[in-house]
């Protein structure tokens, strides 16, 4: 099961020194379908992105290599307005500094 998930890209990298990443979720819904890291789908409008983090953190949405949105929260939801390669970076403030924490694999919106 783990090997299959890695092959499909359904994984993220987390630096858990300051906080566990358990509970992190990233998906895009379009219609009645849900798409997760490693998935690819045809954009037909009405898609919504969701990110959930275990604690309040600095969430960045990256589209085609450039920052699209940033928010300090434990969750983020936003409409997907165009095709692209979307991924999530999450940073955690700990010991007075902003630390890299979670880096997702992308969802490919064609």
HELIX and SHEET records of a PDB file:
HELIX    1   1 UNK A    2  UNK A    8  1                                   7    
SHEET    1   A 6 UNK A  12  UNK A  14  0                                        
SHEET    2   A 6 UNK A  97  UNK A 104 -1                                        
SHEET    3   A 6 UNK A  84  UNK A  94 -1                                        
SHEET    4   A 6 UNK A  47  UNK A  63 -1                                        
SHEET    5   A 6 UNK A  25  UNK A  30 -1                                        
SHEET    6   A 6 UNK A  33  UNK A  36 -1                                        
SHEET    1   B 5 UNK A  12  UNK A  14  0                                        
SHEET    2   B 5 UNK A  97  UNK A 104 -1                                        
SHEET    3   B 5 UNK A  84  UNK A  94 -1                                        
SHEET    4   B 5 UNK A 107  UNK A 109 -1                                        
SHEET    5   B 5 UNK A  40  UNK A  41  1                                        
SHEET    1   C 5 UNK A  12  UNK A  14  0                                        
SHEET    2   C 5 UNK A  97  UNK A 104 -1                                        
SHEET    3   C 5 UNK A  84  UNK A  94 -1                                        
SHEET    4   C 5 UNK A  47  UNK A  63 -1                                        
SHEET    5   C 5 UNK A  66  UNK A  80 -1                                        
END                                                                             
